[in-house]
Each structure stands twice: as C-alpha cells, then as structure tokens.
C-alpha cells in the first residue's frame, strides 16, 4: 500500500473512532473513501513510451493521455 493510501486509511480509521459531536464528518469520510477507491497505477518507462507513441509525440496530447491513464480512464 502506498504511503498516501496508508495515510488515507489511517485518517479514515481515526475519524471513525472519534465522536465529533455536531460536526458533520460525512464529506471527509466520502473524500477518503473515494481516494482509497482510486486505482493503483505505476507509471513505468514502458507505459510512458507507449503513451508518447500513441499520441504522435505531441506534448499536449501526451500530457492529457498520461493524466487520463493515471485516473484509470482510456
């Protein structure tokens, strides 16, 4: 588990244990759950080369392709 995922899990566990009284902690819990559901991806040299060639070597298109890939989109 990555450091960021581990931190999100720890924060969520802590929030679940603490009584915040009238404070509505649902938005924080929902954000942490959403972060934990994100796909784990490693951007390897091979993936970068594939994305570069698929997008004709244009920097703008390449950057957007990397962004989509990191989000788990096609």
C-alpha positions as CSV (number, residue, x, y, z in Angstrom):
1,X,0.0,0.0,0.0
2,X,1.4,3.4,-0.9
3,X,2.2,6.0,1.7
4,X,-0.7,8.2,0.6
5,X,-3.2,5.3,0.7
6,X,-1.9,4.3,4.1
7,X,-2.3,7.8,5.4
8,X,-5.9,8.0,4.0
9,X,-6.7,4.6,5.6
10,X,-5.3,5.8,9.0
11,X,-7.2,9.1,8.8
12,X,-10.5,7.3,8.0
13,X,-9.9,4.8,10.8
14,X,-9.3,7.7,13.2
15,X,-12.3,9.7,12.1
16,X,-14.5,6.5,12.6
17,X,-13.3,6.3,16.2
18,X,-13.7,9.9,17.3
19,X,-17.0,11.5,18.2
20,X,-17.1,14.9,16.6
21,X,-20.4,15.9,18.2
22,X,-22.5,18.1,16.0
23,X,-19.8,18.3,13.3
24,X,-20.8,16.5,10.1
25,X,-17.8,14.4,9.1
26,X,-19.6,12.7,6.1
27,X,-17.8,14.9,3.5
28,X,-14.4,14.0,4.9
29,X,-15.3,10.3,5.0
30,X,-16.6,10.3,1.5
31,X,-13.5,12.0,0.2
32,X,-11.2,9.5,1.9
33,X,-13.3,6.6,0.6
34,X,-13.1,8.0,-2.9
35,X,-9.3,8.3,-2.6
36,X,-9.0,4.8,-1.5
37,X,-11.1,3.5,-4.4
38,X,-8.7,5.1,-7.0
39,X,-6.8,2.5,-9.0
40,X,-3.2,1.9,-8.0
41,X,-1.1,2.5,-11.1
42,X,2.7,2.7,-11.7
43,X,3.8,4.9,-14.5
44,X,6.7,2.8,-15.9
45,X,9.1,3.8,-18.7
46,X,7.3,1.4,-21.0
47,X,3.9,3.0,-20.3
48,X,5.3,6.4,-20.9
49,X,6.8,5.3,-24.2
50,X,3.5,3.7,-25.3
51,X,1.5,6.8,-24.4
52,X,4.1,9.0,-26.3
53,X,3.9,6.9,-29.5
54,X,0.1,6.6,-29.3
55,X,-0.2,10.4,-29.2
56,X,2.2,11.2,-32.1
57,X,4.8,12.8,-29.8
58,X,2.7,15.9,-29.2
59,X,3.4,17.2,-25.7
60,X,-0.1,18.5,-25.0
61,X,-1.8,15.3,-26.2
62,X,0.8,13.2,-24.4
63,X,0.3,15.1,-21.1
64,X,-3.5,14.6,-21.4
65,X,-3.0,10.9,-22.1
66,X,-0.9,10.5,-19.0
67,X,-3.5,12.3,-17.0
68,X,-6.2,10.0,-18.3
69,X,-4.1,6.9,-17.7
70,X,-3.4,8.0,-14.0
71,X,-7.1,8.4,-13.5
72,X,-7.8,4.9,-14.9
73,X,-9.5,6.3,-18.0
74,X,-8.8,5.3,-21.6
